[in-house]
Amino acid sequence: MKPLNTKAKLVSGWTILMTVIGTAILHQWQFFALGCASLALILVANQYGLIKDNTDQTKK
């Protein structure tokens, strides 16, 4: 698996934070499942290079 770029790290961190807070406040496991699905999609998008970051210096 490719390492997360800067934007993917930011998006992942925000998604985890909102998932934990939302699940704790709302007490709905559907919110937790949606957060897990979102993280899976972020990882897949990062693997295929779909998350672009202007600060990344890697050129293909």
Secondary structure, 3 states (H helix, E strand, C coil): CCCCCHHHHHHHHHHHHHHHHHHHHHCCHHHHHHHHHHHHHHHHHHHCCCCCCCCCCCCC
